[in-house]
Amino acid sequence: MIKKYYEMVFEGSFDLMKGFVLGFLEGSRIQGEAIFEADHHIENESTFGQLLRFIGAKGDQTNLIVGSGLHDLIREAIEKRNLKNHLKIVSVREITEAYFDFSYHAYSRKLGDELKTLFGSLPPGLRIEKGHGPKETVNPEAKGIEAYAPLHEYEIEAKGEIHGPVKEIINLYGEAEHKDMVELGSIKLV
């Protein structure tokens, strides 16, 4: 069974919110997950929201992803500590899915094999949509002249969107962002 996750949007100081949530979890000995979206390339604002923030119509907002049930405990803790003037929960919503765009274009078989393995054998629950799978081109005439030439002995490219449960998406993104020749879009929550 896939664990449910919720997105909580807070208004107030990021440092206060992060310190409060981590301190609450540690002090209460709760083994829940708290994922701060700013730390994981997660897109959390619409263009209109960015515009409002830019003109100063909105206070600082921080987005947090928490496991099922944890959002209620955090809400109760904020109310108990009388932090409403400093830290306000703006919204809470269930995350049904997350996804990100990816593309890669590599010129070595070794890296090509690594990328095919990474994107070809996805963890359970993840799937590729849109785009196209790996397209390999082998050109033996180009062997030895490749360094900065427009022609290469080996090329591989692919692109698409990877969809699935938020925790698995964040984990795969963290692995993929450290690979050479890979371009990733922000993680989007649905």
Residue, then its C-alpha position, 0 to 999 in steps of 0.5 A: m500500500i502506498k503511503k498518503y502524503y499531504e502538502m501543508v502551506f505555512e505563512g511566516s518565517f521559514d526558519l521558525m516553521k522548520g525549527f518548530v516542525l523538526g523540534f516538534l517531531e524530535g521532542s514528541r519522538i514521532q517518526g513521521e516524515a517532514i519534507f521541506e519543498a524548498d530543499h527538493h526542487i519542488e514547484n510550489e507557486s503559480t505564476f499569479g502567486q509569484l506575482l503577488r509575492f513580488i508586489g508584496a501582497k503575500g507574506d513568506q510562504t513555506n510548503l511542507i510535505v508530511g505523511s498521513g496524520l502528521h498534518d493534524l498533529i502539527r496543526e494541534a501543536i501550533e494551536k497549543r503553543n499559541l503561534k498563530n500570530h507568527l506561524k499560520i497554516v494557510s492550507v492542507r491538501e492531499i497529494t495524489e501524485a507528483y511528476f517531473d520532466f527529464s531529458y538526457h543526451a549522452y555520447s558515451r556508452k558507459l553513461g548511456d548504459e547508466l542512464k538507461t538503467l536509471f530511467g529504464s528500471l524505475p522503482p515500483g509505482l513510478r512510470i514514464e509518460k509523454g516523450h520518448g524512450p532511449k533512442e541510440t545512434v551508433n556511427p562507427e565512422a566517427k570513432g576517434i574524432e569525437a571530442y568536440a566534433p558534431l559527429h559522435e560514434y555513440e549517442i543516446e537521448a530520451k525525454g519524458e515525464i516521470h509520474g508516481p507517488v511523491k516520496e518515490i519521485i523525490n528519491l529518484y529526482g535526487e539520484a538523477e540530478h547528480k548524473d551528467m548530461v541529465e536535465l530535470g524540470s521542477i517536481k510538480l505536485v498534483 
